Amino acid sequence: MPFNQPSASPSRAPHITTPTGRILRVTEEQIMAAQQAKATVQPGFDPARRADVLFRVRRAEGHELSSWWFIGAFLATSSVVIALLSWVPGGA
């Protein structure tokens, strides 16, 4: 439901009823200025949607990765490095 809902009874000054039930009196100039301002507003540039960003993910506000993922990645990488180095001849 849009924010601006014209009232049912016509009068000299139009009334706009908000979703909370508040009645506002507005002039035609205010309505035209609001429509022009709404038409000229451009959506903001979102850096996460750039074409050169490959692995950036948009997450919900307040969502954070668990630190256990980083601990597990470190342990897995260390294990792979140790396993590969065990194949190198001349080790201790």
N, C-alpha and C positions, 0 to 999 in steps of 0.2 A: 504494500500500500504506500503510495507516495506521501512525502512529508506535507506537501501543500494540497489540501483538499478544499475546494471552494464550498462555501456554505450554500444551503438550499434557498435561503431568502435573499433576493436581490435588494441592495440598498445603494445609497450614494457611494459609500466607501466599501469595497469588497471585504469580506471577512474570510479569513483562512483559519481552519480548525486543525490543530496539530494532533498527532496520535494520542497525546496525553489529555486531550479535551480542551486545551487552552485556545481561546478565540483571539485572533490577531486582526487588527484593522490595517490594511495596506493600501497604498495608492497605486495607480497604474504605472507611475514612474518607477516605483520600487519593484513591481513585478517585472517590468521590462529590463531593469538593471540586473535583477537576479537571473533572468533568462539569458541575458548577454554574458554575464559572468560565468554561468554554467556552461555555455556554449564554447567559451574561449579557454576553459581549463583543459590542459593536456595531461594525460596520465604521466606520472613520474617515471623516470628511467630507472629500471631495476638492474643493478650490476650483476645479479645472479643469473640473469637471462642473456648475458652477452654470448656471442657466438664462439668466442675463444676460450670460454670457461667450460672445461670438460667434466670435471668431477665435483663441482659445487652443487649442493643439494639444498633446496629450500625446505626448512623444517618449521614446525609450528613454534609460535612464540614461547620461549622458556624451555624448549626441548634441548637437551644436551646429550652427547654421547657418553656412554659409560666408560670410565677409565679402565675397566677390565678389558675392553677391546684393544687398547694400546699395550697393556701388559701382555696379553695373549699374542699380539703381533710381534712384540719384542722377543718373547720366548720362542715363537715359531721361527723367526729369522735367525736367532742365535743357534737353535738346533740345526737348521739347514746349513749354516756356516760351519759348525763343528763337524757335521756329517761329511760335508764336502772336503774339509781339511784333513779328515782322517784318511782320505784316499791319496793324499800327497805323500810320495815316498821320501824317506829321510827324516821323518818326524821323530820326536823323542820317545 
